[in-house]
């Protein structure tokens, strides 16, 4: 596996090695030893699958408040997504900065988003499918989010006609710094 880091501490693009032959190919998508060797403290506890029927569907940006923060390892199995992550770690030099990365299925590349980040994505194609692992079980009482168009951040989503978004995600309040750790 190749681990490609960027300016956000703990965030990396994970490129599984692919071994093609006349039957197709083989890629190892998870190896505890490989992640530990690279000092990425991620161990999956819950696996999730999401199918979005419409192009332009936005899910997120979600996170869980401390002490229930979660890390995600995200892969697009089919279609494509534009994933946006936002650093909410007050001690981080990239605090309140964000970045967007496109993932395309069936490319086995994955995006590791560590604890302390809000994360969301937009589907770029109809019938996009996303598989992601998280390092702790979802805790509904700790769940919160940042609205996809919060004026504080100026997120750059892909220009796609039409948009599908849940009522909950559409109505997150404007970001307040105290919302990271408490109500």
C-alpha positions as CSV (number, residue, x, y, z in Angstrom):
1,X,0.0,0.0,0.0
2,X,1.1,3.5,-0.7
3,X,0.2,6.3,1.7
4,X,0.1,9.8,0.2
5,X,0.0,12.5,2.8
6,X,-0.9,16.2,2.4
7,X,-0.8,19.4,4.5
8,X,-3.5,18.0,6.9
9,X,-1.9,15.9,9.6
10,X,-3.4,12.4,9.6
11,X,-5.2,12.7,6.3
12,X,-3.9,10.5,3.5
13,X,-4.8,9.0,0.2
14,X,-4.3,5.2,0.5
15,X,-3.4,3.5,-2.8
16,X,-3.7,-0.3,-2.5
17,X,-1.3,-2.2,-4.7
18,X,-3.0,-3.9,-7.6
19,X,-2.0,-7.2,-9.0
20,X,-3.6,-7.7,-12.5
21,X,-3.7,-10.9,-14.5
22,X,-5.8,-12.5,-17.2
23,X,-8.7,-13.0,-14.7
24,X,-8.9,-9.3,-13.5
25,X,-7.0,-8.0,-10.6
26,X,-6.4,-8.4,-6.8
27,X,-6.0,-5.5,-4.3
28,X,-5.7,-5.7,-0.5
29,X,-7.9,-2.9,0.8
30,X,-7.1,-3.3,4.5
31,X,-4.0,-4.5,6.3
32,X,-3.7,-3.6,10.0
33,X,0.1,-4.2,9.8
34,X,0.5,-1.7,6.9
35,X,-1.5,1.0,8.7
36,X,0.4,0.5,11.9
37,X,3.8,0.6,10.1
38,X,2.8,4.0,8.6
39,X,1.7,5.2,12.1
40,X,-1.9,5.8,11.1
41,X,-3.9,4.9,14.2
42,X,-7.0,3.5,12.4
43,X,-8.7,0.2,13.2
44,X,-12.2,-0.3,11.7
45,X,-15.0,-1.1,14.0
46,X,-18.0,-0.4,11.7
47,X,-18.4,-0.9,7.9
48,X,-21.0,1.2,6.0
49,X,-22.3,1.1,2.4
50,X,-24.2,4.0,0.8
51,X,-25.9,4.1,-2.6
52,X,-26.9,7.5,-4.0
53,X,-29.3,7.3,-6.9
54,X,-29.1,10.9,-8.1
55,X,-26.1,12.8,-9.4
56,X,-25.5,15.9,-7.2
57,X,-26.5,14.2,-3.9
58,X,-24.7,15.8,-1.0
59,X,-24.2,13.9,2.2
60,X,-22.7,15.7,5.1
61,X,-20.5,17.4,6.3
62,X,-20.8,15.2,9.4
63,X,-18.8,14.7,12.6
64,X,-19.2,13.5,16.1
65,X,-18.5,15.7,19.1
66,X,-15.7,14.7,21.6
67,X,-15.3,12.3,23.2
68,X,-17.1,10.3,20.4
69,X,-15.0,11.5,17.4
70,X,-14.6,9.0,14.6
71,X,-12.1,8.5,11.7
72,X,-13.3,7.3,8.3
73,X,-11.6,5.3,5.5
74,X,-13.7,6.1,2.4
75,X,-13.8,4.4,-1.0
76,X,-16.0,4.9,-4.0
77,X,-17.0,1.5,-5.5
78,X,-19.1,2.7,-8.4
79,X,-19.6,6.1,-10.0
80,X,-17.6,9.0,-8.5
81,X,-17.8,11.4,-5.6
82,X,-16.2,14.7,-4.6
83,X,-15.2,14.4,-0.9
84,X,-14.7,17.4,1.3
85,X,-13.1,17.3,4.7
86,X,-12.7,20.2,7.2
87,X,-10.1,20.3,10.0
88,X,-11.9,21.0,13.4
89,X,-8.9,20.3,15.6
90,X,-8.2,23.6,17.5
91,X,-4.6,22.7,18.1
92,X,-3.9,21.9,14.4
93,X,-2.0,24.3,12.1
94,X,-4.8,23.6,9.5
95,X,-7.6,24.4,11.9
96,X,-10.8,25.4,10.0
97,X,-9.1,24.7,6.6
98,X,-10.7,22.3,4.1
99,X,-9.8,20.4,1.0
100,X,-11.7,18.4,-1.6
101,X,-10.6,15.1,-3.3
102,X,-12.4,13.2,-6.0
103,X,-12.7,9.4,-5.7
104,X,-13.8,7.3,-8.6
105,X,-15.0,3.7,-8.7
106,X,-13.8,1.1,-9.2
107,X,-10.4,2.7,-8.5
108,X,-9.4,1.1,-5.2
109,X,-7.9,4.3,-3.8
110,X,-9.2,5.3,-0.4
111,X,-9.2,8.5,1.7
112,X,-8.4,8.3,5.4
113,X,-10.0,11.2,7.3
114,X,-8.9,11.1,11.0
115,X,-10.8,12.0,14.1
116,X,-11.5,15.7,14.5
117,X,-12.6,16.4,10.9
118,X,-16.1,17.0,9.5
119,X,-16.6,15.1,6.3
120,X,-19.0,15.0,3.4
121,X,-19.3,14.2,-0.2
122,X,-21.2,15.0,-3.4
123,X,-22.0,12.4,-6.0
124,X,-20.8,13.2,-9.5
125,X,-22.7,10.4,-11.2
126,X,-26.0,8.7,-10.9
127,X,-26.0,5.4,-8.9
128,X,-22.7,6.1,-7.1
129,X,-21.8,3.7,-4.3
130,X,-19.5,4.4,-1.4
131,X,-18.0,2.0,1.1
132,X,-16.5,3.4,4.3
133,X,-15.1,2.1,7.5
134,X,-15.2,4.0,10.8
135,X,-13.1,3.4,13.9
136,X,-16.0,3.6,16.4
137,X,-19.7,2.9,16.3
138,X,-22.0,5.8,15.3
139,X,-23.3,7.6,18.3
140,X,-26.5,9.5,17.4
141,X,-26.3,11.7,20.5
142,X,-22.9,13.0,19.5
143,X,-23.7,13.5,15.8
144,X,-23.6,17.0,14.4
145,X,-22.6,18.7,11.2
146,X,-21.7,21.7,9.1
147,X,-24.0,22.9,6.4
148,X,-22.7,22.2,2.9
149,X,-22.9,26.0,2.0
150,X,-21.9,27.5,5.3
151,X,-20.6,31.0,4.3
152,X,-17.7,30.8,6.7
153,X,-15.9,28.2,4.6
154,X,-16.8,28.7,1.0
155,X,-16.8,25.0,0.1
156,X,-16.2,24.4,-3.6
157,X,-18.6,21.7,-4.7
158,X,-18.7,20.6,-8.3
159,X,-21.1,22.4,-10.6
160,X,-23.9,19.9,-11.2
161,X,-27.5,20.9,-12.1
162,X,-29.9,20.0,-9.4
163,X,-29.0,18.9,-5.8
164,X,-30.4,16.3,-3.5
165,X,-29.7,16.8,0.2
166,X,-31.4,15.6,3.4
167,X,-33.5,18.1,5.5
168,X,-31.1,17.5,8.4
169,X,-28.0,18.3,6.3
170,X,-29.7,21.3,4.7
171,X,-30.5,22.8,8.1
172,X,-27.3,22.6,10.1
173,X,-26.8,26.0,11.7
174,X,-23.9,28.3,10.8
175,X,-20.7,27.1,12.3
176,X,-19.7,28.2,15.8
177,X,-16.4,27.2,17.2
178,X,-17.9,25.9,20.4
179,X,-19.9,23.4,18.3
180,X,-16.8,21.3,17.9
181,X,-16.7,20.1,21.5
182,X,-20.1,20.7,22.9
183,X,-23.7,21.7,22.3
